Every structure is written in C-alpha cells, then in structure tokens.
Amino acid sequence: MSDDQPLKVRLDKWLWAARLYKTRGLAKQFIEGGKVHYNSQRIKPSRTVEVGALITLRQGWDEKTIVVKGIAEKRVAAPQAQLLYEETPESIEKRTQDAITRKTMGAAAFISDTKPNKKERRQIHRFKNDVFE
C-alpha cells in the first residue's frame, strides 16, 4: 500500500493486534457473541476499523470503552499496542467503581467449585420461584 491510502484492517484482527484479546479467533467469537460494539452498534468481525472510532468491549467482569488512536495489522509489543487505543475517562471511572462494588459485595462468595447438593438445589428453586413468579 502507498502512504496516501489508509491501512484497512478488520476489527477482529485489530483487537488481536492491539492485545485486547489473546487470539484472533477469540476476538471473532466475542464480536459474534455481541460482546463488542463499534460506535454503539453490533457489527461483524470483518468491519474495517477507522481512527477515532468508539469501541465498547467486555473482558471478564469489566466493560471498557476505548477510542481507536492507531491502526495495526500485525500484533506488536505491549507498549506499542497501548498506543493504538485510549480508554475513555468515564470507562476507567466505571470500571473502578464496579471493582469496588464487587469487592465489597464479595462476588467470590457466589462462585462455587462444586455442584449444589440436594438442599442447596431446593433453596435455589425456592428462591427462583419466589423472585420470578
């Protein structure tokens, strides 16, 4: 490509190159699953990324909103990858508040390594029936 034409890169490839997801396949899976929004719209992995675009993505418990600052076709080192995007201040604030909330609520208390036993299953069913009916 010549210097006067902008680089055209697919969204899944850009997310992988910017080190937001570990593999390109994983980035594609998250896009198709509706976990990634481009300018507040669901899109396909083949969408071309443009500088200045607003991307909202989920990573685990967190939801990030980033602005595209640069385009890269190949995966680069982490310090260079961080120059490709900038997280919005609102997103940073929301993530820190959510982390504090999770920490105080004890999110780990809801996660179990084992299946519920008979008594716990009955409690779950009772809770669901009370709340949802």
C-alpha positions as CSV (number, residue, x, y, z in Angstrom):
1,M,0.0,0.0,0.0
2,S,1.1,3.5,-0.6
3,D,1.4,6.2,2.1
4,D,-1.6,8.2,0.8
5,Q,-4.1,5.3,1.4
6,P,-5.1,4.5,4.9
7,L,-4.4,1.0,6.2
8,K,-7.6,-1.2,6.1
9,V,-7.8,-3.7,8.9
10,R,-10.6,-6.0,10.1
11,L,-11.9,-5.4,13.6
12,D,-11.1,-8.9,14.8
13,K,-7.5,-8.5,13.5
14,W,-7.2,-5.1,15.1
15,L,-8.4,-6.3,18.5
16,W,-5.9,-9.1,18.4
17,A,-3.1,-6.7,17.2
18,A,-3.9,-4.2,20.0
19,R,-3.6,-7.1,22.5
20,L,-7.2,-6.7,23.8
21,Y,-7.8,-10.4,23.1
22,K,-5.3,-13.2,23.2
23,T,-6.2,-14.8,19.9
24,R,-7.9,-13.6,16.7
25,G,-10.4,-16.4,17.0
26,L,-11.3,-15.3,20.5
27,A,-11.8,-11.7,19.3
28,K,-14.0,-13.0,16.5
29,Q,-16.0,-15.1,19.0
30,F,-16.6,-12.1,21.2
31,I,-17.7,-9.9,18.3
32,E,-20.1,-12.5,17.0
33,G,-21.4,-13.0,20.6
34,G,-22.4,-9.3,20.9
35,K,-19.7,-8.5,23.4
36,V,-18.0,-5.9,21.2
37,H,-19.8,-2.8,19.9
38,Y,-18.4,-0.4,17.2
39,N,-19.8,3.1,17.5
40,S,-22.6,1.7,19.7
41,Q,-23.7,-0.9,17.2
42,R,-23.3,-4.6,16.9
43,I,-21.0,-5.4,14.0
44,K,-19.4,-8.3,12.1
45,P,-15.7,-9.3,12.6
46,S,-14.9,-8.1,9.0
47,R,-15.8,-4.4,9.8
48,T,-13.0,-2.1,8.9
49,V,-11.5,-0.1,11.8
50,E,-11.1,3.6,11.5
51,V,-9.2,6.1,13.7
52,G,-11.5,7.9,16.1
53,A,-14.0,5.0,16.3
54,L,-15.5,4.2,19.7
55,I,-15.3,0.5,20.7
56,T,-17.1,-0.9,23.7
57,L,-15.9,-4.4,24.7
58,R,-16.3,-6.8,27.6
59,Q,-13.4,-8.5,29.2
60,G,-14.4,-10.8,32.1
61,W,-16.3,-8.7,34.6
62,D,-15.2,-5.4,33.1
63,E,-16.6,-3.4,30.2
64,K,-14.2,-1.0,28.5
65,T,-14.9,1.9,26.2
66,I,-11.9,2.8,24.0
67,V,-11.2,5.2,21.3
68,V,-9.1,4.0,18.3
69,K,-5.9,6.1,18.0
70,G,-3.9,4.0,15.5
71,I,-4.2,1.1,13.1
72,A,-2.0,-2.0,13.1
73,E,-2.3,-5.1,11.0
74,K,0.2,-7.2,12.9
75,R,0.5,-8.0,16.6
76,V,3.0,-5.6,18.2
77,A,4.7,-5.4,21.6
78,A,2.6,-4.4,24.5
79,P,3.9,-0.9,24.9
80,Q,3.3,-0.2,21.2
81,A,-0.1,-1.8,21.4
82,Q,-1.2,0.5,24.1
83,L,-0.6,3.4,21.8
84,L,-3.2,2.1,19.3
85,Y,-6.1,3.0,21.7
86,E,-7.1,5.1,24.6
87,E,-9.6,4.2,27.2
88,T,-12.2,7.0,28.0
89,P,-12.1,8.6,31.5
90,E,-15.7,7.6,32.0
91,S,-14.9,4.0,31.3
92,I,-12.0,4.0,33.8
93,E,-14.2,5.5,36.5
94,K,-16.9,3.0,35.9
95,R,-14.5,0.0,36.0
96,T,-13.0,1.2,39.3
97,Q,-16.5,1.7,40.8
98,D,-17.6,-1.8,39.6
99,A,-14.4,-3.3,41.1
100,I,-15.1,-1.7,44.4
101,T,-18.7,-2.9,44.4
102,R,-17.6,-6.4,43.5
103,K,-15.1,-6.4,46.3
104,T,-17.5,-5.2,48.9
105,M,-20.3,-7.5,47.8
106,G,-18.0,-10.5,47.8
107,A,-18.6,-11.7,44.3
108,A,-16.4,-14.7,45.0
109,A,-19.0,-15.9,47.5
110,F,-21.4,-16.7,44.7
111,I,-18.9,-18.8,42.8
112,S,-18.6,-22.5,43.8
113,D,-16.2,-25.2,42.7
114,T,-18.8,-27.9,43.2
115,K,-22.3,-28.7,42.1
116,P,-25.0,-27.8,44.6
117,N,-26.2,-30.6,46.8
118,K,-29.9,-31.5,47.3
119,K,-30.5,-29.0,50.0
120,E,-28.8,-26.2,48.0
121,R,-30.8,-27.1,44.9
122,R,-34.0,-26.8,46.8
123,Q,-33.0,-23.4,48.1
124,I,-32.2,-22.3,44.6
125,H,-35.6,-23.5,43.3
126,R,-37.4,-21.8,46.2
127,F,-35.5,-18.6,45.6
128,K,-36.3,-18.6,41.8
129,N,-40.0,-19.4,42.4
130,D,-40.3,-16.5,44.9
131,V,-38.4,-13.9,42.8
132,F,-39.6,-14.7,39.3
133,E,-43.2,-15.7,39.9
